[in-house]
Amino acid sequence: MLGDLFYEARGSITSKRVLDLEGPKTESSYFLEGKMRGKIEVVEIGTFTKTPISEGYFFVEGKDIVTVKGSHDDEEIATVRVQGISKFDRDSSSKVVSGSNFYHSSNNGRLSFLNNLVGVHEASVDKDGNILYKVW
């Protein structure tokens, strides 16, 4: 068992660019809004790179910043390093990314529970770039 779902968010891809024609390697940025622990409203912005590793599979690596929605306090922020594998799911016509999240935050504030936490995520991205994101 992975543990309890502690984060669920929705959002979209906001931009894409080509980093290298070898591979090729691309970069995408995104914006998410959701809830942690069912009550902490958060905003997450991030950027990830995607590199093919075999037919239909990609290695995904990213960096994110999570903030409490509406907060302007430096203690209400967490950073995330993300790694995963992406594949196309023919049944849902979406890309599915599964992987791990490595969190860091201050020892104070509503996001302090994330400090040194490792989460397991699943993200689904439809053809229009809409994202459903869950972390256990």
C-alpha positions as CSV (number, residue, x, y, z in Angstrom):
1,M,0.0,0.0,0.0
2,L,1.3,3.4,-0.9
3,G,-0.4,5.3,1.9
4,D,-3.0,7.9,1.9
5,L,-3.8,10.3,-0.9
6,F,-2.6,13.7,0.4
7,Y,-2.7,15.9,-2.7
8,E,-5.1,16.2,-5.6
9,A,-4.9,19.0,-8.2
10,R,-6.1,20.0,-11.7
11,G,-4.5,22.3,-14.1
12,S,-3.0,22.6,-17.6
13,I,0.1,22.7,-19.7
14,T,0.9,26.4,-20.2
15,S,3.9,26.3,-22.6
16,K,6.1,23.9,-24.5
17,R,9.5,24.2,-26.2
18,V,12.2,22.1,-27.9
19,L,15.5,21.8,-25.9
20,D,17.3,19.4,-28.2
21,L,16.6,17.8,-31.5
22,E,18.7,14.8,-30.4
23,G,16.2,12.5,-28.6
24,P,14.3,14.8,-29.0
25,K,14.2,16.5,-25.6
26,T,11.3,18.9,-24.9
27,E,10.3,21.1,-22.0
28,S,6.7,21.9,-20.7
29,S,5.5,24.2,-18.0
30,Y,2.3,23.9,-16.2
31,F,0.0,25.4,-13.6
32,L,-2.0,23.4,-11.0
33,E,-4.6,24.3,-8.3
34,G,-5.7,21.8,-5.7
35,K,-5.9,20.7,-2.1
36,M,-3.4,19.0,0.2
37,R,-4.7,16.9,3.1
38,G,-8.2,17.8,1.8
39,K,-8.2,21.3,3.2
40,I,-5.0,23.3,2.3
41,E,-5.6,25.1,-1.0
42,V,-2.4,25.3,-3.0
43,V,-1.1,26.5,-6.3
44,E,1.7,24.7,-8.0
45,I,3.8,25.9,-10.9
46,G,6.4,23.6,-12.5
47,T,8.5,22.8,-15.5
48,F,9.5,19.3,-16.7
49,T,11.6,17.8,-19.5
50,K,10.7,14.7,-21.4
51,T,13.2,12.4,-23.2
52,P,12.2,9.2,-25.1
53,I,13.6,6.0,-23.5
54,S,11.9,3.4,-25.7
55,E,9.0,3.3,-28.1
56,G,6.0,5.0,-26.4
57,Y,7.9,5.7,-23.1
58,F,9.5,8.8,-21.9
59,F,11.7,9.8,-18.9
60,V,10.2,12.9,-17.2
61,E,12.1,15.1,-14.8
62,G,10.9,18.4,-13.3
63,K,11.1,21.1,-10.7
64,D,8.0,22.6,-9.0
65,I,7.1,25.3,-6.5
66,V,4.0,24.8,-4.3
67,T,2.5,27.8,-2.4
68,V,-0.6,28.1,-0.2
69,K,-3.2,29.9,-2.3
70,G,-3.4,33.5,-1.4
71,S,-0.4,33.5,0.9
72,H,2.5,35.9,0.6
73,D,4.5,34.4,3.4
74,D,7.8,32.7,2.6
75,E,7.0,29.9,5.2
76,E,4.0,28.9,3.0
77,I,6.2,27.5,0.2
78,A,7.6,24.1,-0.8
79,T,9.8,22.9,-3.6
80,V,9.5,19.6,-5.4
81,R,11.9,17.6,-7.6
82,V,10.0,15.1,-9.7
83,Q,11.0,12.1,-11.7
84,G,8.8,9.6,-13.6
85,I,8.0,7.6,-16.6
86,S,5.4,8.8,-19.2
87,K,3.4,6.5,-21.5
88,F,0.4,6.9,-23.7
89,D,-2.8,5.2,-22.5
90,R,-4.9,4.2,-25.5
91,D,-8.0,3.4,-23.4
92,S,-8.2,7.0,-22.1
93,S,-6.4,8.7,-25.0
94,S,-4.2,10.5,-22.5
95,K,-0.6,10.5,-21.3
96,V,-0.1,8.9,-17.9
97,V,3.0,9.8,-15.8
98,S,3.9,7.8,-12.8
99,G,6.8,8.6,-10.5
100,S,8.2,10.1,-7.4
101,N,8.2,13.5,-5.8
102,F,10.9,14.8,-3.4
103,Y,9.6,17.7,-1.2
104,H,11.4,20.3,0.8
105,S,9.8,23.0,2.9
106,S,10.4,25.1,5.9
107,N,9.8,23.7,9.4
108,N,6.9,26.2,9.9
109,G,3.7,26.9,8.2
110,R,0.9,24.7,6.7
111,L,3.3,23.0,4.2
112,S,5.9,22.0,6.8
113,F,4.6,18.4,6.7
114,L,6.2,18.2,3.2
115,N,9.7,18.7,4.5
116,N,11.9,15.8,3.4
117,L,8.8,13.8,2.3
118,V,8.9,11.5,-0.7
119,G,5.6,11.1,-2.5
120,V,4.4,8.8,-5.3
121,H,2.4,10.5,-8.1
122,E,0.2,9.8,-11.0
123,A,-0.7,12.4,-13.6
124,S,-3.0,12.2,-16.5
125,V,-2.7,14.7,-19.3
126,D,-5.4,14.7,-22.0
127,K,-4.9,15.8,-25.7
128,D,-5.8,19.4,-24.8
129,G,-3.1,19.6,-22.1
130,N,-5.5,19.3,-19.1
131,I,-3.9,17.7,-16.1
132,L,-5.3,15.6,-13.2
133,Y,-2.6,15.1,-10.6
134,K,-2.6,12.9,-7.5
135,V,0.1,12.2,-4.9
136,W,0.2,9.6,-2.2
